[in-house]
């Protein structure tokens, strides 16, 4: 096994341990930035940091003086043993990573029957991410009344700190797989052997253009199209548990493969040249039969995160469709591409604008290129109008321009070019 950690997970018990939550802003929300995860955890009575209370992605801890200062805050005491679960969610937390990281410590309840009635302490912003993870906790068997959302330093008689059972970028353990199996065993499977998880109804700067055409090809080949954001996590797991074939565009959404049957077949459509380092870990853990198909048709990209994507009929994808007797039309594809291309380019230009990239260090030449894109696309917007409307609007534009009625001129100029 390439990614499976050989040794089993362990845990540490700290007598009178103090659980320190992450710092919060003026709105009582966790200050999610790249340092958030090294500003929380468990310390002992000597203000020494307990290393395994950190998340795997945490590079280093603050010096002892920092924890002494945080320990001066009001500390609540509980005269009982508690289990430490760490942060739910985190900075830039995508959906798939949310699940991987947030359930990484609950394996301890499988190993120790006497712990099942202990309080479990976690950090979060009390938002939509909580609802997803708390549902997973309940499916696992944790009682809602035993879950404590920690918002201020908390000292307990004994703080039991389980090791993480997965680092999404380097390893997993047998205990993590057992945790996932325990979660999904409570949910009856939906009998749809072929499912496609679509991103096409997602909005935002990371939208994938061109997926609607691709997902229709899968639909015609017998795949049920599923929009995960429209379903509860329980419903998603039900579809995944019953599927023999799973397809979708690469990204955190396909981390849902965690809930497939062992040995299921997976088709991942790659939306960029970026290598997804998390998915191979899931593939190995679930012994999945996987195919990675390059579907990206972009010609350039300055960075991976936070930008729109464009996928379509690449050579790799057509080869896959032909081999598996999927039906598609080159003519319909070209029509679709012509329709969506202006919207993709407009989104791409905006994502690289000076305003949205103040923290990035692009050259003046790169930014000017995308600024020119925006000017060009404003001009091209007129071609989205029917021919007769373009003719009427242009006639009225010049008519009112000649008569210096500039309010009317502005109206028709906007209709044509903006």
Secondary structure, DSSP 8 states (H G I E B T S, - for coil): --SB-SS---EEEEET-EEE---B-TTS-B--STTGGGS-EEE-TT--B-GGGS-TT------HHHHHHHTTS--EEEEEEEEEEEESS-TT--HHHHHHHHTSSTTHHHH-GGGTTSEEEEE--SSHHHHHHHHHHHHHT--GGGEEE--S-EEEEEEEEE--SEETTTEE-HHHHHHHHHHHTTS-----SEEEE--TT--STT-EETHHHHHHHHHHTT-EEE-GGGS-HHHHHHHHHH-SEEEEESSGGGGGGGGS-TT-EEEEEE-SS---TTHHHHHHHTT-EEEEEE-B--S--S-STTS-EEB---HHHHHHHHHTT----HHHHHHHHHHHHHHHHHHHHHHTSTGGGTTS---HHHHHHHHHHHHHHHHHGGGGS-HHHHHHHHHHHHHHHHTT-HHHHHHHHHHHH-
